[in-house]
Amino acid sequence: MTDINENLENEKSTIPPVPQIPPLKGIGGWLLLFIIGTFVSSVINFITVAQTGSTSFLSGGNLLVSNQYVASLLGLLALVTGIMLIAVRNIYSVWAARGYMIMYLIGSIIVAITGLEAPSGYYVINEEGEIIRGIFSAIVLNSIWQTYFFKSKRVQATYPKIAEVQVDTSLEIGKTLSSLFNKQKIGINYYVGIGLFLTLVVSWFLYAIYDAIWYGEAILLPSASFFFAYRIPMAILYSVLLIFLLHFLRNDWLIAVAMGFGTVILSLLIRLIFSGTSFGNITFSQVFSPIILIFNFKWSCILLLSMSLAVLTFGFKWWAFILWIPIGNIADGLIGEILNILQYSGHNFSFSFLPINIIQGAVEGTIFYFSIYLFLKQKGISVNKAG
């Protein structure tokens, strides 16, 4: 009897365990559908902006009507969201997707207030009905996708929270800028991207104030439509570009050069989209000067080189950033003056750029340093200088 019981126990112990089904992870299923939708939405919005000139971009009388400023902003946000969901595998991508959906709803409300716009020579049939359908679809899509990003197991596995992927609470900084970002998953790169966004926005206002003081004129700020439909999206794209480069590249000089070329490409694409578009007293010329691309390359490349030299010479110190970034701005201004002399006959060399470039550089250095410092402090990460 005892032998029988022992045999039964042995048989029970040899029963293989039920295999655990791993959670869905990676881009697929409904998540893939959402990402495809962001790129399709981006293309549609860009086409909408492109056809707001004197003729329709589309043939056969088929029109896409909206508010061109809302369409341009949503097109850029959709593009950034799709790229982030593919390339950035943590909770920040989920926040970007949720934010994009909220902006989509807000954009629909703005269109309801301002009305739909059609290309010159066309008109909107049943405008009120089109607006109501737009708001209704925005509400429905927000309800579906916001719920999905909150509840989906695939989303939670693919985009974990920063605290869940943090390995330790120490960060060793060497003699290179990229050594600040050798632990991609703690999220420090996003704070640097926010720093770039803030420096761009602050710099635009600084230049407006400086020009008014220098020339003794009233302060001329850009129109709200130009600021929110063009400059803010550009700042977002430049910041996202910097975040990606800090994620994937591990050489300071390569990061700087890649940032320069990336800025050129983004500037060219956006200017082509807005070619012939007017924002108040600002109109984008359909004749695009190649020298603008050179100016875009040099400022972004020199900015990253300045940050690299700050860490290389003095380490992660606030005064290193405040010293080197103004020096970089002065070099940027000198190159700009030389290019203007070569490009425009009769242009005289002027040092009028010196005060604003120094002030702007000091402000930029402060913002960049504290964007990193505040992140480290918030996360409780200790900074160790490499030997």
C-alpha positions as CSV (number, residue, x, y, z in Angstrom):
1,M,0.0,0.0,0.0
2,T,2.9,2.3,0.9
3,D,4.5,1.5,-2.5
4,I,1.3,2.5,-4.3
5,N,1.1,5.8,-2.5
6,E,4.8,6.5,-3.2
7,N,4.2,5.8,-6.9
8,L,1.2,8.1,-7.0
9,E,3.3,10.9,-5.3
10,N,6.1,10.4,-7.8
11,E,3.6,10.6,-10.7
12,K,2.2,13.8,-9.3
13,S,5.7,15.3,-9.0
14,T,6.6,14.6,-12.6
15,I,3.6,16.4,-14.0
16,P,5.1,19.3,-16.1
17,P,4.1,22.8,-14.9
18,V,1.7,24.8,-17.0
19,P,3.8,27.1,-19.2
20,Q,3.3,30.8,-18.4
21,I,2.3,32.8,-21.4
22,P,4.6,35.8,-21.6
23,P,2.9,39.2,-21.8
24,L,2.6,40.8,-25.2
25,K,5.5,43.1,-25.8
26,G,6.7,45.1,-28.8
27,I,4.9,46.9,-31.5
28,G,2.0,45.0,-32.9
29,G,-1.7,44.6,-32.7
30,W,-3.7,47.7,-31.8
31,L,-0.5,49.5,-30.9
32,L,0.7,49.1,-34.5
33,L,-2.6,50.3,-35.8
34,F,-2.3,53.5,-33.7
35,I,1.2,54.2,-34.9
36,I,0.2,53.7,-38.5
37,G,-2.7,56.1,-37.8
38,T,-0.4,58.8,-36.5
39,F,1.7,58.8,-39.7
40,V,-1.4,58.8,-41.9
41,S,-2.9,61.7,-39.9
42,S,0.4,63.5,-40.2
43,V,0.4,63.2,-44.0
44,I,-3.3,64.3,-44.2
45,N,-2.7,67.3,-42.1
46,F,0.4,68.3,-44.1
47,I,-1.6,68.0,-47.4
48,T,-4.3,70.1,-45.8
49,V,-1.7,72.9,-45.1
50,A,-0.2,72.5,-48.6
51,Q,-3.5,73.1,-50.4
52,T,-4.4,76.3,-48.6
53,G,-2.8,78.4,-51.3
54,S,-4.5,79.8,-54.5
55,T,-5.3,76.3,-55.8
56,S,-6.1,73.0,-54.4
57,F,-3.2,70.5,-53.8
58,L,-5.5,67.7,-54.8
59,S,-7.1,67.1,-58.2
60,G,-10.6,66.2,-59.1
61,G,-12.2,68.7,-56.7
62,N,-11.4,66.6,-53.7
63,L,-10.5,68.9,-50.8
64,L,-9.2,68.5,-47.3
65,V,-10.5,71.5,-45.3
66,S,-9.5,72.6,-41.8
67,N,-7.7,75.4,-40.0
68,Q,-4.1,75.6,-41.5
69,Y,-2.5,76.4,-38.2
70,V,-4.3,73.6,-36.4
71,A,-3.5,71.2,-39.2
72,S,0.2,72.1,-39.2
73,L,0.5,71.7,-35.4
74,L,-1.4,68.4,-35.4
75,G,0.6,67.1,-38.4
76,L,3.9,67.7,-36.5
77,L,2.6,66.3,-33.2
78,A,1.3,63.2,-35.0
79,L,4.7,62.7,-36.7
80,V,6.7,63.1,-33.4
81,T,4.3,60.8,-31.6
82,G,4.7,58.0,-34.2
83,I,8.5,58.3,-34.1
84,M,8.6,58.3,-30.3
85,L,6.4,55.2,-30.1
86,I,8.8,53.3,-32.4
87,A,12.1,54.5,-31.1
88,V,11.6,55.4,-27.4
89,R,10.6,52.4,-25.3
90,N,9.5,53.9,-22.0
91,I,6.6,55.8,-20.4
92,Y,7.4,59.1,-22.1
93,S,6.2,57.7,-25.4
94,V,2.8,56.9,-23.8
95,W,2.6,60.4,-22.4
96,A,3.3,61.7,-25.9
97,A,0.5,59.6,-27.4
98,R,-2.0,60.7,-24.7
99,G,-0.9,64.3,-25.2
100,Y,-1.3,64.1,-28.9
101,M,-4.9,62.7,-28.6
102,I,-5.8,65.6,-26.2
103,M,-4.3,68.1,-28.6
104,Y,-6.4,66.5,-31.4
105,L,-9.5,67.1,-29.4
106,I,-8.5,70.7,-28.5
107,G,-7.7,71.3,-32.2
108,S,-11.2,70.2,-33.1
109,I,-12.6,72.7,-30.6
110,I,-10.4,75.5,-32.1
111,V,-11.7,74.6,-35.6
112,A,-15.2,74.9,-34.2
113,I,-14.5,78.4,-32.9
114,T,-12.6,79.7,-35.9
115,G,-14.3,77.8,-38.7
116,L,-13.1,75.7,-41.5
117,E,-10.8,77.1,-44.2
118,A,-10.7,76.1,-47.8
119,P,-8.3,77.1,-50.6
120,S,-9.0,80.2,-52.5
121,G,-11.9,79.7,-55.0
122,Y,-13.4,76.9,-53.0
123,Y,-16.0,76.8,-50.3
124,V,-17.1,74.4,-47.6
125,I,-20.4,72.6,-48.0
126,N,-22.3,72.0,-44.7
127,E,-19.6,73.6,-42.6
128,E,-21.5,73.1,-39.3
129,G,-22.1,69.4,-40.0
130,E,-18.4,68.9,-40.8
131,I,-17.4,70.6,-37.6
132,I,-19.8,68.6,-35.5
133,R,-18.5,65.3,-37.0
134,G,-14.9,66.4,-36.4
135,I,-15.6,67.1,-32.7
136,F,-17.6,63.8,-32.3
137,S,-14.9,61.7,-33.9
138,A,-12.2,63.4,-31.7
139,I,-14.2,62.5,-28.6
140,V,-14.8,58.9,-29.7
141,L,-11.1,58.4,-30.7
142,N,-9.9,59.9,-27.4
143,S,-12.2,57.6,-25.4
144,I,-11.0,54.6,-27.3
145,W,-7.3,55.3,-27.4
146,Q,-6.9,56.9,-24.0
147,T,-8.5,53.8,-22.5
148,Y,-6.3,51.6,-24.6
149,F,-3.1,53.3,-23.4
150,F,-4.2,53.1,-19.8
151,K,-5.3,49.4,-19.8
152,S,-3.2,47.6,-22.5
153,K,-0.8,45.0,-21.2
154,R,1.2,45.3,-24.4
155,V,1.7,49.0,-23.8
156,Q,2.7,48.5,-20.2
157,A,5.3,45.8,-21.2
158,T,6.6,47.8,-24.2
159,Y,6.8,51.2,-22.4
160,P,7.7,50.6,-18.8
161,K,7.9,53.4,-16.2
162,I,11.3,55.0,-15.7
163,A,11.6,53.7,-12.1
164,E,11.1,50.1,-13.3
165,V,14.1,50.3,-15.7
166,Q,16.5,52.3,-13.5
167,V,19.4,50.1,-12.6
168,D,21.1,52.1,-9.8
169,T,21.3,55.6,-8.4
170,S,24.8,56.5,-9.4
171,L,25.9,58.2,-12.6
172,E,29.5,58.4,-13.6
173,I,30.4,61.4,-15.7
174,G,33.6,61.4,-17.7
175,K,35.3,63.9,-20.0
176,T,32.6,63.6,-22.8
177,L,29.1,65.0,-23.1
178,S,27.8,61.5,-24.1
179,S,29.0,60.1,-20.7
180,L,26.1,62.0,-19.2
181,F,23.7,59.8,-21.2
182,N,25.3,56.4,-21.0
183,K,22.3,55.1,-19.1
184,Q,19.6,55.8,-21.6
185,K,16.7,54.3,-19.6
186,I,16.8,56.7,-16.6
187,G,15.3,59.4,-18.8
188,I,17.9,62.2,-18.5
189,N,17.8,62.7,-22.3
190,Y,14.3,64.0,-22.1
191,Y,15.2,66.7,-19.6
192,V,18.0,67.9,-22.0
193,G,15.4,68.0,-24.8
194,I,13.1,70.1,-22.6
195,G,16.2,72.3,-22.0
196,L,16.6,72.9,-25.7
197,F,12.9,73.6,-26.1
198,L,13.1,76.3,-23.4
199,T,16.2,77.8,-24.7
200,L,14.7,78.2,-28.2
201,V,11.5,79.8,-26.8
202,V,13.4,82.2,-24.5
203,S,15.9,83.1,-27.2
204,W,13.1,84.3,-29.6
205,F,11.9,86.7,-26.9
206,L,15.4,87.8,-26.0
207,Y,16.1,88.7,-29.7
208,A,12.8,90.7,-30.0
209,I,13.7,92.7,-26.8
210,Y,17.3,93.2,-27.8
211,D,16.4,94.4,-31.3
212,A,13.9,96.9,-29.9
213,I,16.6,98.2,-27.5
214,W,19.4,98.3,-30.0
215,Y,17.4,100.0,-32.8
216,G,15.3,102.2,-30.4
217,E,12.0,100.7,-31.6
218,A,9.0,99.1,-30.1
219,I,9.2,95.5,-29.2
220,L,7.8,93.5,-32.1
221,L,6.7,90.0,-31.1
222,P,5.5,87.5,-33.7
223,S,1.8,86.9,-34.2
224,A,0.3,84.1,-32.1
225,S,-0.5,82.1,-35.2
226,F,3.1,82.2,-36.3
227,F,4.4,81.4,-32.8
228,F,2.1,78.4,-32.2
229,A,1.8,77.0,-35.7
230,Y,5.5,77.4,-36.8
231,R,7.9,78.2,-34.0
232,I,6.6,75.9,-31.3
233,P,6.4,72.9,-33.6
234,M,9.9,73.6,-34.8
235,A,11.2,73.7,-31.2
236,I,9.5,70.4,-30.5
237,L,11.0,68.8,-33.5
238,Y,14.5,70.0,-32.7
239,S,14.2,68.9,-29.1
240,V,13.0,65.4,-30.2
241,L,15.9,65.2,-32.6
242,L,18.4,65.9,-29.8
243,I,16.8,63.3,-27.6
244,F,17.1,60.7,-30.3
245,L,20.8,61.5,-31.0
246,L,21.7,61.4,-27.3
247,H,19.9,58.0,-27.1
248,F,21.6,56.3,-30.1
249,L,25.0,58.0,-30.6
250,R,28.0,57.7,-28.3
251,N,30.5,60.3,-29.8
252,D,30.3,64.0,-29.0
253,W,31.5,65.2,-32.3
254,L,29.2,62.9,-34.2
255,I,26.3,64.1,-32.1
256,A,27.1,67.7,-33.0
257,V,27.4,67.0,-36.7
258,A,24.3,64.9,-36.8
259,M,22.3,67.6,-35.0
260,G,23.5,70.1,-37.6
261,F,22.4,68.0,-40.5
262,G,19.1,67.0,-38.8
263,T,18.3,70.6,-38.2
264,V,18.9,71.4,-41.8
265,I,16.6,68.6,-43.0
266,L,13.8,69.6,-40.6
267,S,14.1,73.2,-41.5
268,L,14.0,72.4,-45.2
269,L,10.9,70.2,-44.9
270,I,9.0,72.6,-42.7
271,R,9.8,75.6,-44.9
272,L,8.6,73.7,-48.0
273,I,5.4,72.9,-46.2
274,F,4.8,76.5,-45.3
275,S,6.0,77.9,-48.6
276,G,3.7,80.8,-49.6
277,T,1.9,80.7,-46.3
278,S,1.2,84.0,-44.4
279,F,1.1,84.5,-40.7
280,G,0.0,88.1,-40.2
281,N,2.9,90.3,-41.5
282,I,5.2,87.2,-42.0
283,T,5.1,85.4,-45.3
284,F,7.3,82.4,-46.2
285,S,8.8,83.1,-49.6
286,Q,8.4,80.4,-52.3
287,V,12.0,81.2,-53.3
288,F,14.1,79.4,-50.7
289,S,17.6,80.5,-50.1
290,P,20.2,77.7,-49.5
291,I,22.1,79.9,-47.1
292,I,19.3,79.5,-44.6
293,L,20.3,75.8,-44.4
294,I,23.9,76.7,-43.6
295,F,22.7,79.0,-40.8
296,N,20.6,76.2,-39.4
297,F,23.5,73.8,-39.5
298,K,26.0,76.0,-37.8
299,W,23.9,77.2,-34.8
300,S,22.9,73.6,-33.8
301,C,26.2,72.0,-34.5
302,I,28.2,74.8,-32.6
303,L,25.7,74.6,-29.7
304,L,26.4,70.9,-29.2
305,L,30.1,71.4,-29.6
306,S,30.0,74.1,-26.9
307,M,28.3,71.8,-24.5
308,S,30.9,69.1,-25.3
309,L,33.8,71.4,-24.7
310,A,32.2,72.5,-21.4
311,V,32.3,68.9,-20.0
312,L,35.6,68.1,-21.6
313,T,37.5,71.1,-20.0
314,F,35.8,71.6,-16.6
315,G,33.4,68.7,-16.2
316,F,29.7,69.0,-15.2
317,K,29.9,72.5,-13.7
318,W,27.4,75.3,-14.1
319,W,30.0,77.9,-14.8
320,A,31.5,75.6,-17.6
321,F,28.2,75.7,-19.5
322,I,27.8,79.5,-18.9
323,L,31.3,80.1,-20.2
324,W,31.5,77.8,-23.2
325,I,28.0,78.3,-24.7
326,P,28.5,82.1,-25.0
327,I,31.9,81.4,-26.6
328,G,30.1,79.1,-29.1
329,N,27.5,81.8,-29.8
330,I,30.2,84.4,-30.5
331,A,31.8,82.0,-33.0
332,D,28.4,81.4,-34.5
333,G,27.8,85.1,-34.9
334,L,31.3,85.7,-36.5
335,I,30.6,83.0,-39.0
336,G,27.2,84.5,-39.7
337,E,28.7,87.9,-40.4
338,I,31.2,86.4,-42.8
339,L,28.4,84.5,-44.6
340,N,26.3,87.7,-44.9
341,I,29.3,89.5,-46.4
342,L,29.8,86.8,-49.0
343,Q,26.1,86.5,-49.7
344,Y,25.0,90.1,-49.8
345,S,27.0,92.8,-51.6
346,G,27.3,96.0,-49.6
347,H,26.9,94.2,-46.2
348,N,29.3,95.7,-43.7
349,F,30.8,93.7,-40.9
350,S,29.2,94.6,-37.5
351,F,29.8,93.4,-33.9
352,S,26.2,94.2,-33.0
353,F,25.6,90.5,-32.4
354,L,28.1,90.3,-29.5
355,P,26.0,91.5,-26.6
356,I,22.9,89.5,-27.5
357,N,24.9,86.3,-28.3
358,I,26.7,86.5,-24.9
359,I,23.5,87.1,-23.0
360,Q,21.7,84.4,-24.9
361,G,24.6,82.0,-24.4
362,A,24.6,82.6,-20.7
363,V,20.8,82.0,-20.5
364,E,21.1,78.8,-22.6
365,G,24.0,77.5,-20.5
366,T,22.0,78.1,-17.3
367,I,18.9,76.4,-18.7
368,F,20.8,73.4,-20.0
369,Y,22.8,72.9,-16.8
370,F,19.8,73.2,-14.5
371,S,17.6,70.9,-16.7
372,I,20.2,68.2,-16.1
373,Y,20.8,69.2,-12.4
374,L,17.2,69.2,-11.5
375,F,16.6,65.8,-13.1
376,L,19.5,64.3,-11.1
377,K,18.2,65.9,-7.9
378,Q,14.7,64.7,-8.5
379,K,15.8,61.1,-9.1
380,G,18.2,61.2,-6.2
381,I,21.1,60.2,-8.5
382,S,24.6,60.9,-7.3
383,V,27.1,62.2,-9.8
384,N,30.6,60.7,-9.7
385,K,33.4,62.1,-11.8
386,A,35.2,59.4,-13.7
387,G,38.9,59.1,-13.0
